[in-house]
Amino acid sequence: MARCAIAYATKEGHTAKIAARLSLALRAAGLEVDPIDVSAAPADFSLEPYDAALVCAPIHIEEYPPHMIGFARRHAEWLAAHPSAFVSVSLAALGTDEEDIEGLAHCVSEFAIATGWQPARVEHVAGALVFSQYPFFVRQVMKAVARQHNLPANADTDLTDYARLEEFAREFAATVPAS
């Protein structure tokens, strides 16, 4: 059975939830899966035992978490040589206008420059509004953003399209050769 690592970074916990759903879908597709929180991974962690990897990270203020950038940089050569994909989590993934699309492309481009890894596939996934976890100032800014985009501005709201996420997982699993 082929082994797949799901390396993820999370801030409020939603990307961890996405990684868990990806794990279930990849297992259902016949892969052995290990979710790995890169902030807790040992310094000597290696992707060598794996046949494939998904890298999942949220965008906050147009940047991915520094510990994910470091992880992808350390493993860029391995990621480029094996089946891999990048799952980018952000509210902008809900957008359909040119500004949202360009903004997401810019963030991924900056990630590729910072890490030296150019993902062959990028899947943009909408995240969540978690007002209950935001510090006061961030909560006020996010409420304004939510109102501007006609999203709920008074309760935590999961905006992830899980059916599409599971479809992506099945598509990815099909690219992983049996070990």
N, C-alpha and C positions, 0 to 999 in steps of 0.2 A: 504494500500500500504506500502510495506517495505521501510524503510529509510536507506540510505547508506551515510556515510561520506567519502569524499575523502580528506584526510589530505595530504598536499603537502608542500614541501620546494623547492625553486627555487633560482638560482643564476643569470642567464642571462635571465630568463623568459621562457625557453623552457619547463621545467617541469610543469609550470603553464599551458602552451598550451596543454601538454599531459593530465593534469588533466581535462581541459575543454573538450577535446575529449572523455575522459572516461566518463565524466558527461553526454554528449549527448548520448553515446552508452548505458549507464545504464538506462537512462530515456526511451530510445526506447525499452529497455527490461522490462520496467514496474516498475522501482524503483524510489522513490523520492530521489533526490541526493542533497547534500550540499557540494560544494568544500570549503575547509578550508585551508587558508595559515597559517601554524603553526607559522610563524614569527609574525603574526598579531593577533593570537588567544589570547583571554583574559586568564589570569593566572588560572581562575577558570573554563575554558572550560571543558566540560564533554562529553564523548561519550555515556552516558547512554540513551539519547533519540533515539539512532540509533540501527538498527538491524544488520548492517554490516559496514565494513570499508575497504577502500583501503588506503595504505600508500605509497606515491610516493616521491622519493628523488633522486637527482643526486649525482654521485660520482665525486669528484674533488680531484685530487692527492691522490687517493686511500682511501678517507674518505667521509662520508656523512655529511651534515651540522649539526653542534652542536645543533641547535634548533630542528632539527628532531630527533636526538638521545634523547634529553630531553623529547620531546613529546612522543615518543614510550616508553621510560622508565616509564613515568607517567601513561601511558595507557596500559602497557604490560599485566596486568591481564585481562582487558577487551578484548584486541585484541586476547588473547589466548582462551577466552571463547566464542567468536562470529565468524561468517564467516568473515575472513579478509585475505588480501594478501598484499605483498610488491612489488611495482613496482620500480625497480632499473634502473635508467637512466644513460647511459654512452656510450661513443664511443666504448668502449671495447665490447659492446653487438654486434657489427658488426663482431667481430672476431670469427674465427672458430678453431684457433689453440689451443693447450693444454695450452699454457701460458695465453692466454686471458680467457679461461674457468676457470682455476685455480685462476687467479687474481680476477675474479668476485666472485667466491665462497669464497675466502678469505675475500673480502670486506663485503659480507653478513654475514659471520661467525663472523667477528669483530663487526658488527652492532648488531647481536644477543647477543653477550657477553656484549656489552656496554649497551644494553637496557633491557635485560632479557626477550625479546620476540623472540621466534623462529617461524618465519612465516611458516605456513603450505604450502604456495605457494609463490614462488618468480617468477616474470615475468621480464626478462631483456629486456630493450627497448633501442634502439639506440637513442641518443640525437641529437644534432645539433652542427655545427661549427658556431659560431657567432663572427667572427673576428671583426665586427664593435663594439662589446661591450667589447672586451678584452683590458686590459691595455697593453702598448707597449711590455713589456717583455713576458707576457703570450701569446700575439699574435704571437710573433716570435717563441716561443716554439710550439704553436699549429700549426703553418704553417709547421714546421719541422715534427711534428707528422703526419699531413695530407699528406705531400709528401711521407713519409715513408710507408703509407698505401694506396697510390694511390687515395687519396681523394682530392677534390677541395681545393686549398690552397690560393685562392685569393678572395673568395666571401662567404658570409653567406650561409650555406647549411643545410637544414633540412634533417636528415638521418633517421627519424622515419618511421617505417613501420606501417602506420595507419590502413591498412586492418587487420594486425595481432593484433594490439592494440584493435580494435573493436571486433575481434573474442575473445580475452582474456576477454573483458568486458562482452560479452554474456555468456561465460563459467562461469565467476564469478557470474553473476546475477542468473544463474541457481542453484547456491549453496545456495542462500539466500531464506529462507522460507518466505512465505507471512506472514505479521504481522496480 
